[in-house]
Amino acid sequence: MTEKVFAMFISAKASFPRPEPEAQPYPALIDNPFSPELFATGVAGFCNMGGAVQLTLDSLRCDHARANPVLERVVVGRVTLPIPVAQALVTALNAFLEQQGFSPTKAMAAGASFQ
């Protein structure tokens, strides 16, 4: 009795070129006229929230419920951004401020600081 032996070889190397994945188009921006707007007169602080940067924004407010109103800093909102988005924001904001004549680099050299 003769046994026939069959050998099978599998190659992981493709014999044809793989098409390059197409870049997905960036989603369109929908400008919602009803989205809330936020006005802040200061930044209270930053926090690293496990890979996201959280900015706490404040605004000066006067409490007119008191007989002698005083200005107070009140937290008006928090913005949390993934770190790559925060980096892109810093880059874009610095470029915008430079174009407008408000150089962040020159302000830091002149002694500007974060409170």
Secondary structure, DSSP 8 states (H G I E B T S, - for coil): ------------S-SS----------------TTS-----SEEEEEEE-SSEEEEEEEEEEE-TTSSS--EEEEEEEEEEEEHHHHHHHHHHHHHHHHHTT--HHHHHHTT----
